[in-house]
Amino acid sequence: MTTAAKAQTLIDLYGAPEILRVVNVWDVVGARAVAALPETKAIATAGHGIAASFGYADGSTPRDVMIDMVGRIAASVGVPVTADLDDGYGDAGETTRLAIAAGVVGANVEDRLKPLAESIATVEAIVKAAEAEGVPFALNARTDAFVRGGGRPVEESVADAIQRGRAFLDAGATAVFVPGILDANSTRQLVEGIGERKVSVIGLPGALSAAAYEELGVARISYGPLPQRVALTALQELASDLYATGTIPEGLPALN
């Protein structure tokens, strides 16, 4: 498929009745492993995971390093790839152009609870850049209303997320990402306030299941840095076994 066709496919997946489940990856071999599964319809990159793999703190990966890696991932699989592009690196329009040139067809870009007008301008810059490239870029505009809420009442975070989410959609975003542990009541309010199949969530310990979020009208669920943590935990467990026995378990599946 062309880049534009992949982008449209991704947008259609956001709007489908079934919740879009994306497993976050941070390198090419992981992307290929996930893409080989028949259930995989799209892949999301993990900004935290890519940062960690290069030794950077989350949110501090240089743009050229991030674009290079997400481009390598996009080139390695046949399904649409949506990337975590942090806050747009100070020039969200140019970052979008670079991402599209690398084969990426969607992105999360976070507002970090900056003033609303500034955050709307970021969304508008991304949409304008994608239109100039002729690609229906699937922007999953992230609001940190919960994760940067500073312990304020949940009701205030819900209201803030709805206000920001509506503004982001009006500016051309495809969906609104609201990370945090969202219970059924908060999720229901977000979907009612932002729109059905317009809210994106993260699957965290203590959060609802993907099926439960789907029932509430959520568009997408991703898993952020957790797949990398699970993989690294498995690596540590294997290393401990090897120190003890020196033997690799039999029956390991082959990976291309």
C-alpha positions in Angstrom: 0.0 0.0 0.0 1.0 3.6 -0.5 1.6 5.8 2.6 -1.7 7.6 2.0 -3.5 4.2 1.7 -2.0 3.0 5.0 -3.0 6.2 6.7 -6.6 5.8 5.5 -6.6 2.2 6.7 -5.5 3.4 10.1 -8.2 6.1 10.3 -10.8 3.5 9.3 -9.5 1.2 12.2 -10.1 4.1 14.6 -13.7 4.4 13.5 -14.5 0.7 13.4 -17.0 -0.8 15.9 -14.2 -3.0 17.2 -11.6 -1.3 19.5 -8.2 -1.0 17.8 -5.7 -2.9 19.9 -2.1 -1.9 19.2 0.9 -3.4 20.9 3.7 -0.9 21.4 7.1 -1.8 20.0 10.5 -0.1 20.2 12.7 -1.8 17.6 12.5 -3.6 14.3 12.8 -7.2 15.6 9.9 -6.5 18.0 7.8 -4.9 15.3 8.3 -7.9 13.0 7.4 -10.3 15.8 4.2 -8.5 16.5 3.3 -7.9 12.9 3.6 -11.7 12.2 0.6 -12.3 14.4 -2.6 -12.6 12.4 -4.5 -10.4 14.9 -2.2 -7.4 14.2 -3.9 -4.7 12.2 -1.6 -1.8 13.1 1.5 -1.2 15.2 2.3 1.6 17.6 5.8 2.6 18.6 6.6 3.3 22.3 8.4 6.6 22.9 9.4 5.6 26.3 10.7 2.2 25.0 12.7 3.8 22.2 14.1 6.3 24.6 15.1 3.6 27.1 16.7 1.5 24.3 19.0 4.4 23.5 19.7 5.4 27.0 17.5 8.5 27.1 15.0 9.5 29.7 11.4 9.5 28.4 10.6 12.6 26.4 14.3 13.5 25.8 15.1 11.4 22.7 16.5 13.7 20.0 14.1 14.0 17.1 16.5 12.6 14.5 17.0 9.5 16.6 13.3 9.0 17.1 12.5 9.6 13.4 15.2 7.2 12.3 13.9 4.4 14.6 10.2 4.8 13.8 11.1 4.9 10.1 13.0 1.7 10.4 10.0 0.1 12.1 7.6 1.3 9.5 9.8 0.0 6.7 10.0 -3.4 8.3 6.3 -4.2 8.4 3.3 -4.1 6.1 0.7 -2.8 8.5 0.2 0.9 9.3 2.5 2.3 11.9 1.6 5.1 14.3 4.4 6.7 16.3 4.8 8.3 19.7 6.4 11.7 18.7 6.5 13.2 22.3 5.4 16.8 22.1 6.3 17.4 18.5 9.9 18.5 19.3 9.2 22.2 19.2 8.1 22.1 15.5 5.2 19.7 15.2 4.6 20.4 11.5 8.1 19.7 10.5 8.2 16.6 12.7 5.1 15.3 11.0 6.6 15.9 7.6 9.7 13.9 8.6 7.6 11.1 10.1 5.5 10.8 6.9 8.6 10.8 4.8 9.8 7.9 7.0 6.6 5.9 6.3 4.7 6.7 9.5 1.0 7.3 9.0 -0.2 8.4 12.5 1.1 9.7 15.8 0.5 10.5 19.4 1.6 14.0 20.2 1.1 15.1 23.8 0.0 18.5 25.2 1.8 18.3 28.5 -1.0 20.5 29.8 0.4 23.5 28.0 -2.1 26.4 27.5 -5.0 25.3 25.4 -4.4 27.8 22.6 -0.8 26.5 22.2 -1.9 22.9 22.2 -4.5 23.6 19.5 -1.9 25.3 17.4 0.2 22.2 17.6 -2.7 20.0 16.4 -3.3 22.5 13.6 0.3 22.5 12.5 0.3 18.7 12.3 -2.9 18.6 10.3 -1.6 21.3 7.9 1.7 19.5 7.4 -0.1 16.2 6.6 -2.4 17.8 4.2 0.5 19.3 2.4 2.0 15.8 2.0 -1.3 14.4 0.8 -1.6 12.0 3.6 -4.7 11.6 5.9 -2.5 11.4 8.9 -4.2 9.7 11.9 -3.4 12.1 14.8 -4.1 10.6 18.2 -3.9 13.9 20.1 -2.9 13.3 23.6 -4.0 15.3 26.6 -2.2 14.8 29.9 -5.3 16.0 31.9 -5.0 12.9 34.1 -1.3 12.1 34.3 -0.3 15.7 34.9 -3.4 16.7 36.8 -1.5 17.1 40.1 -3.9 15.2 42.3 -6.9 17.3 41.5 -10.4 15.8 41.7 -11.2 13.3 39.0 -14.1 15.4 37.9 -11.8 18.3 37.1 -9.5 16.1 35.0 -12.5 14.7 33.1 -13.8 18.2 32.3 -10.4 19.3 31.2 -9.9 16.3 29.0 -13.3 16.8 27.4 -12.6 20.5 26.7 -9.2 19.8 25.2 -10.4 16.7 23.4 -13.2 18.6 21.6 -10.8 21.4 20.7 -8.3 18.9 19.3 -11.0 17.2 17.2 -12.2 20.5 15.9 -8.6 21.3 14.9 -8.5 18.1 12.8 -7.3 15.3 15.1 -8.5 11.8 14.5 -8.9 10.8 18.1 -8.0 12.0 21.6 -5.6 10.0 23.8 -6.3 10.2 27.5 -3.7 8.2 29.4 -4.4 7.2 33.0 -6.2 4.5 34.9 -9.8 5.2 33.7 -12.7 3.5 35.4 -16.0 2.8 33.7 -17.6 6.0 35.0 -14.8 8.3 33.8 -14.5 6.5 30.5 -18.3 6.8 29.9 -18.1 10.6 30.6 -15.1 11.0 28.3 -16.8 9.1 25.5 -20.1 11.1 25.9 -18.2 14.4 26.0 -15.6 13.8 23.3 -17.4 11.3 21.0 -17.9 7.6 20.4 -14.9 6.0 18.8 -13.0 9.2 19.4 -11.3 8.3 22.7 -8.0 6.4 23.0 -6.9 4.8 26.3 -3.9 2.9 27.7 -4.1 -0.5 29.2 -2.5 -0.4 32.6 -2.7 -2.7 35.7 -5.9 -1.7 37.4 -7.5 -0.4 34.2 -10.5 -2.0 32.4 -10.1 -4.8 29.9 -10.0 -4.0 26.2 -13.5 -5.6 25.8 -14.9 -3.4 28.5 -13.5 -0.2 26.9 -14.9 -1.4 23.6 -18.3 -1.7 25.1 -18.0 1.9 26.4 -17.3 3.2 22.9 -13.5 3.6 23.1 -11.7 3.7 19.7 -8.2 2.4 20.6 -6.2 0.8 23.4 -2.4 0.8 23.5 0.0 -0.3 26.2 2.9 2.2 26.3 6.1 1.0 27.9 4.5 -2.1 29.5 5.4 -4.6 26.6 9.1 -3.6 27.0 8.9 -4.0 30.8 7.4 -7.5 30.3 10.1 -8.4 27.7 12.9 -7.2 30.0 11.5 -9.0 32.9 11.5 -12.2 30.8 15.1 -11.5 29.8 16.1 -11.1 33.5 14.3 -14.3 34.4 16.0 -16.2 31.6 19.4 -14.8 32.6 18.8 -16.0 36.2 17.9 -19.5 34.9 21.1 -19.5 32.7 23.2 -18.5 35.6 21.7 -21.4 37.6 21.5 -24.1 34.9 23.3 -22.8 31.8 20.6 -24.4 29.6 18.3 -22.7 27.1 14.7 -24.1 27.3 13.7 -26.3 24.4 10.9 -25.6 22.0 11.5 -21.9 21.4 9.6 -20.6 18.4 11.5 -19.3 15.4 11.3 -15.6 14.7 12.1 -14.1 11.3 
